Amino acid sequence: MQTQTEKRLYALLILVVLGFLVANSIMVYALLNRSMKIVPVETGGTQTSTIAVSGFGAVTATPDTAHVTFAVWTQAVTAADALRSNADKMNQVIKSLTEAGVPPGNIKTTSYSLEPIIQYPSSNTETPKIVGYMARNEVDVTLTDVTFVGKTIDIGVVGGANVVQSIYFTLSESKSAQMRDQAIQEAVKDADSKAKTIAQSLNIRLVGPTSITLGYEYPIPMNSYQKDVSQATPIIPGPLTVTANVQVTYSFE
């Protein structure tokens, strides 16, 4: 009797192990094929099978536009004197830049502030008091010649700017559109290649794409430059990468 019971338990254990192996195989297959979806779709009363694939494209470009942010900070006992001194210095900065060839339309104010300078006493019995005022004026300078960035910084600082707030490189609208189109083309080619590979592996015939979804990314890295210590103010732009991704659904038979 005990032997018969043991045989039943052993048979049950084998069934449990086999069930676990089958379930595990199904999970592994699903994970390996999650980037590919084969879905039957109802179209006009008939059923159409589809494959969904993703494609990625990337194009590297050299920036053709630069932005330099200059600032003038001035301090004075009175607010009026701080503003007057700041205006005089910023006007000189702008004059120096335009005389060097920067179009006036490429110079824009991005920030302006005036705030008191407060002196806090060491003793709690005394009250804080205003000892002066700080005026800040920032302008963004757009350059269409990225080789002119270093010289522009020198000109702005000599002209009166006492802060170089930021430098970053980007692409002009025309070049950005060109690089975006190339990235999309690469993404579509990638998706098409994947779909054809899947079709050949499964011995099916692709009919054609039924839908496509586009994703586009254009990163603008801040302060994307390198320094060459052999020159006074060398600024060398690094490359920018424009990327695109697509999700394409193909029907097959």
C-alpha positions in Angstrom: 0.0 0.0 0.0 2.8 2.3 0.9 4.6 1.5 -2.4 1.5 2.4 -4.4 1.2 5.7 -2.6 4.8 6.5 -3.2 4.3 5.8 -6.9 1.4 8.2 -7.1 3.3 10.9 -5.3 6.3 10.4 -7.6 4.1 10.6 -10.7 2.5 13.8 -9.4 5.9 15.3 -8.7 6.9 14.5 -12.3 3.7 16.2 -13.6 4.5 19.3 -11.5 8.1 19.5 -12.8 6.9 19.1 -16.4 4.3 21.8 -16.0 6.9 24.2 -14.5 9.3 23.6 -17.4 6.5 24.2 -20.0 5.4 27.4 -18.3 9.1 28.6 -18.0 9.6 27.9 -21.8 6.6 29.9 -22.7 7.8 32.9 -20.6 11.3 32.7 -22.1 9.8 32.6 -25.6 7.6 35.6 -24.8 10.6 37.6 -23.5 12.7 36.8 -26.6 10.0 37.9 -28.9 8.7 41.0 -27.1 10.3 43.3 -29.7 8.2 41.6 -32.4 4.4 41.4 -32.4 2.4 39.3 -34.8 -1.2 40.4 -34.4 -4.4 39.4 -36.4 -6.4 42.5 -37.3 -9.9 42.6 -38.5 -10.2 44.7 -41.8 -13.5 44.8 -43.7 -14.7 41.4 -42.3 -11.4 39.7 -43.1 -8.5 38.9 -40.8 -5.1 40.4 -41.5 -1.9 39.4 -39.7 0.6 42.1 -38.9 4.1 42.5 -37.6 5.1 45.5 -35.5 8.8 46.6 -35.5 10.8 49.5 -34.3 13.5 51.4 -36.1 16.2 53.8 -34.9 18.3 56.3 -36.8 21.0 58.7 -35.7 22.9 61.4 -37.6 25.9 63.4 -36.2 26.4 67.0 -37.2 28.7 69.8 -36.5 27.0 72.8 -34.9 26.6 75.9 -37.1 25.1 78.3 -34.5 26.4 79.4 -31.1 24.9 81.3 -28.2 27.0 83.3 -25.7 25.4 84.9 -22.7 27.2 87.9 -21.3 26.3 89.7 -18.0 27.2 93.0 -16.4 27.0 93.2 -12.6 27.4 96.6 -11.0 27.2 97.6 -7.4 26.6 101.1 -5.9 25.4 102.8 -2.7 22.2 103.9 -4.4 19.9 102.1 -6.7 20.1 104.9 -9.3 23.9 104.8 -9.4 23.9 101.0 -9.7 21.4 101.2 -12.7 23.3 104.1 -14.3 26.6 102.3 -14.1 25.2 99.1 -15.4 23.5 100.8 -18.4 26.8 102.6 -19.3 28.8 99.3 -19.2 26.2 97.2 -21.1 25.8 99.8 -23.8 29.6 99.7 -24.3 29.5 95.9 -24.4 26.8 96.0 -27.1 28.6 98.7 -29.0 31.8 96.6 -29.0 30.0 93.6 -30.3 28.2 95.3 -33.1 31.3 97.1 -34.2 33.0 93.7 -34.4 30.3 92.5 -36.8 27.5 91.0 -34.7 24.1 92.1 -36.1 22.1 94.1 -33.5 19.2 91.7 -34.0 21.3 88.9 -32.7 21.7 90.5 -29.3 18.8 90.1 -26.9 18.2 90.8 -23.2 17.4 87.6 -21.3 17.5 88.8 -17.7 17.6 92.0 -15.7 17.4 92.6 -12.0 18.1 95.1 -9.3 18.2 94.1 -5.6 19.4 95.6 -2.3 22.6 94.5 -0.7 21.7 93.8 3.0 24.2 93.7 5.8 23.1 91.5 8.6 24.4 92.4 12.1 26.3 90.0 14.3 24.0 91.0 17.2 20.3 90.2 17.5 19.7 93.6 19.1 20.5 95.4 15.8 18.4 95.4 12.6 19.7 94.5 9.2 20.4 97.5 6.9 20.7 98.2 3.2 24.3 99.1 2.4 24.0 99.2 -1.4 22.4 97.9 -4.5 23.3 95.3 -7.2 22.2 95.5 -10.8 22.4 92.6 -13.2 21.9 92.7 -16.9 22.3 89.6 -19.2 22.2 89.4 -23.0 22.2 86.5 -25.3 24.4 86.8 -28.4 23.6 84.5 -31.3 26.6 83.7 -33.6 26.2 82.1 -37.0 30.0 81.5 -37.2 31.0 79.1 -34.5 34.7 79.9 -35.1 34.0 83.5 -33.9 33.0 82.4 -30.3 36.4 82.9 -28.7 37.0 86.3 -30.2 33.4 87.4 -29.3 34.1 86.5 -25.6 37.3 88.6 -25.7 35.5 91.5 -27.3 32.6 91.3 -24.8 34.8 91.2 -21.7 37.1 94.0 -22.9 34.0 96.0 -23.7 32.8 95.8 -20.1 31.1 92.4 -19.4 32.3 90.9 -16.2 30.4 87.6 -16.4 30.2 85.0 -19.2 27.2 83.2 -18.1 27.0 80.3 -20.6 28.0 79.1 -24.0 26.2 76.5 -26.0 26.1 75.3 -29.6 23.1 74.2 -31.7 21.9 73.9 -35.3 20.2 76.4 -37.5 16.6 75.7 -38.5 17.6 74.7 -42.0 20.4 72.4 -40.9 18.3 71.0 -38.1 15.5 70.1 -40.6 18.0 68.5 -42.9 19.6 66.3 -40.2 16.1 65.4 -38.8 15.0 64.1 -42.3 18.2 62.1 -42.6 17.7 60.5 -39.1 14.1 59.6 -40.0 15.3 58.0 -43.3 17.8 55.9 -41.3 15.1 54.9 -38.8 12.7 53.8 -41.5 15.5 51.8 -43.2 16.2 50.1 -39.9 12.6 49.2 -39.3 12.2 47.9 -42.9 15.4 45.7 -42.6 14.1 44.2 -39.3 10.7 43.4 -40.9 12.3 41.7 -43.9 14.5 39.7 -41.6 11.5 38.5 -39.6 9.6 37.7 -42.8 12.4 35.6 -44.1 12.9 33.8 -40.8 9.2 32.9 -40.6 8.9 32.2 -44.4 6.1 34.7 -44.8 5.6 37.5 -47.4 5.3 41.1 -46.4 2.5 43.0 -48.0 3.5 46.5 -46.9 3.3 48.9 -44.0 -0.1 49.7 -42.6 0.8 52.3 -40.0 3.8 54.2 -38.7 4.5 56.3 -35.6 7.4 58.8 -35.5 9.4 59.9 -32.5 12.1 62.6 -32.9 14.7 63.8 -30.5 17.1 66.7 -31.0 19.4 67.2 -27.9 21.1 70.5 -27.3 24.0 69.9 -24.9 24.7 73.0 -22.8 28.3 74.2 -22.7 29.2 71.7 -25.4 32.8 72.8 -26.1 36.4 71.9 -25.5 39.3 74.1 -24.6 42.7 74.4 -26.3 45.2 75.8 -23.8 47.5 77.0 -26.6 45.3 80.0 -27.4 43.9 82.9 -25.4 40.1 82.1 -25.4 39.7 78.9 -27.5 36.2 77.5 -27.9 35.9 74.3 -30.0 32.3 73.0 -30.5 31.7 69.3 -30.1 29.4 67.3 -32.4 25.6 67.1 -32.0 23.5 64.0 -32.6 20.0 64.1 -34.0 18.0 60.9 -33.5 14.7 59.5 -34.7 12.7 56.4 -33.9 9.7 54.8 -35.7 7.2 52.2 -34.9 6.0 50.5 -38.1 3.3 47.9 -38.5 3.5 45.6 -41.6 0.8 43.3 -42.9 1.9 39.9 -44.2 0.4 36.7 -45.8 
